[in-house]
Amino acid sequence: MVEESTSSVPVPPMPHEQNLCRTLHWWKVQLGHRLLVDITPALIAEYRDRLNRDKARRRANAMVNRYLVVLSHTFTVGLRE
């Protein structure tokens, strides 16, 4: 699903599209090795907390929320297709 979402981004990407690609890539690295059935709300909450606690790259609560929105939208699109 992530590959399909990133392949539709035009070249060169606009700044918000670069952020979208970066966010999708982060989720792919974190969850890409798992089956969909193994991705639970508790697991997503764990990764949300990791985003908040990351000392190397401090993210604002609004940015963490955007990460969750992107993941939610990706799952919604995947369910429709």
Phi, psi and omega in degrees: 000320183294319180300319179295321180292321182280335181287342180272358181282126181291159179251134352282145183288149175285163182305318180292331177286328175295319177296320178298314179298319179297318180293315178298321178296320179300314179296322179298317179296319184285317189243355187299336181275354183264153171283152180303323182296337181272352180270105185252164175303323179295321179293318178297319177297323177298315179290327174299316179294325176297320177299320180290326186269350185301109183286327182293326182222093181289125181247140176289158179302324179296323179291320177299319178298320178297322177300316180292322179296317179297316179296316179300315180296320179299316177294321179298314178296319179298323178291326180289331185268000000 
